[in-house]
Amino acid sequence: MSARRNARPAVKVGAHIRFRGMKWQVVAFSGQSVHLVGPDGGGQAVLAGHLFADPGFTVIGADAPQAAPQWGLFETAPAAAREKALAWQRHVSEVEWRRGQTVSRSQS
């Protein structure tokens, strides 16, 4: 298992995962199949898509994904960038409004 800061953890040989409510160790990859060994020593090959789609799937020991700030990323941008974005927002709104007016007139 390898986890980069601010990235999703990677599943690789040796990683411990939780799948179907049990702890497994990844022992091999073959095409789209992930080969797992369970706590009792039994093995299983699972398609990667099926593995990742399991609602309880996690990489054990990986950092939890970082949540976005409560108000989103806009407030974390520099003040000058926020002002420029707001200026464009006003311009886009005006263009959309005028476009709506043109469509209304052409439908009359």
C-alpha positions in Angstrom: 0.0 0.0 0.0 1.3 3.4 -0.8 -0.4 6.7 -0.1 0.7 10.1 -1.3 -0.5 13.1 0.6 -3.7 14.5 -0.9 -4.1 11.5 -3.2 -6.0 8.3 -3.2 -4.2 5.3 -1.7 -2.8 2.8 -4.2 -3.4 -0.9 -3.9 -0.3 -2.9 -4.5 1.1 -6.3 -3.6 1.4 -6.5 0.2 -1.4 -4.0 1.0 -4.0 -5.0 3.5 -7.5 -4.1 2.5 -11.0 -4.5 3.9 -13.4 -6.3 1.4 -16.8 -7.9 2.2 -16.3 -7.1 5.9 -13.0 -9.1 6.1 -9.4 -8.1 6.2 -7.4 -9.4 3.2 -3.9 -9.1 1.9 -3.2 -8.4 -1.8 -0.8 -11.0 -3.1 -0.9 -10.7 -6.9 -2.4 -9.0 -9.9 -3.3 -10.8 -13.1 -4.9 -8.7 -15.8 -8.0 -7.1 -14.1 -8.0 -9.7 -11.3 -6.7 -9.0 -7.8 -5.6 -12.1 -5.9 -6.3 -11.9 -2.2 -5.4 -14.1 0.8 -7.8 -14.0 3.8 -7.1 -14.3 7.5 -7.7 -18.1 7.4 -5.2 -18.5 4.6 -7.8 -19.0 1.9 -7.4 -17.3 -1.4 -9.7 -15.5 -3.8 -9.4 -13.8 -7.1 -11.6 -10.7 -7.6 -12.1 -8.4 -10.5 -10.7 -5.0 -9.6 -13.9 -3.2 -10.5 -15.9 -5.5 -8.2 -13.3 -5.0 -5.4 -13.4 -1.2 -5.6 -17.2 -1.1 -5.9 -17.7 -2.9 -2.5 -19.2 -0.3 -0.1 -16.9 -1.3 2.7 -13.7 -1.4 0.6 -10.8 0.4 2.3 -7.1 0.3 2.2 -6.1 -0.4 5.8 -3.6 2.0 7.3 -4.1 4.6 4.5 -4.7 8.2 5.4 -8.3 9.3 5.2 -9.0 11.5 2.2 -8.8 15.2 3.1 -12.1 17.0 3.0 -12.5 20.2 1.1 -12.9 23.3 3.2 -16.4 24.0 4.4 -16.9 26.8 2.0 -15.1 25.2 -0.9 -11.9 26.1 -2.5 -12.9 29.5 -3.7 -12.2 31.1 -0.3 -8.7 29.6 -0.2 -7.7 31.4 -3.5 -5.7 34.6 -3.3 -7.8 37.8 -3.1 -6.8 39.0 -6.6 -7.9 35.7 -8.1 -11.2 35.8 -6.3 -11.8 39.4 -7.6 -11.0 38.4 -11.1 -13.3 35.3 -10.9 -16.2 37.5 -9.6 -15.7 39.9 -12.4 -15.9 37.1 -14.9 -19.0 35.7 -13.1 -20.8 39.0 -13.6 -19.8 39.1 -17.2 -21.0 35.5 -17.9 -24.3 36.2 -16.1 -24.9 39.3 -18.3 -24.1 37.3 -21.4 -26.5 34.5 -20.3 -29.2 37.1 -19.5 -28.8 38.8 -22.9 -28.9 35.4 -24.7 -32.2 34.6 -22.9 -33.6 37.9 -24.0 -32.6 37.2 -27.6 -34.2 33.7 -27.5 -37.4 35.2 -26.0 -37.7 37.8 -28.8 -37.1 35.2 -31.5 -39.8 33.0 -30.1 -42.4 35.9 -30.1 
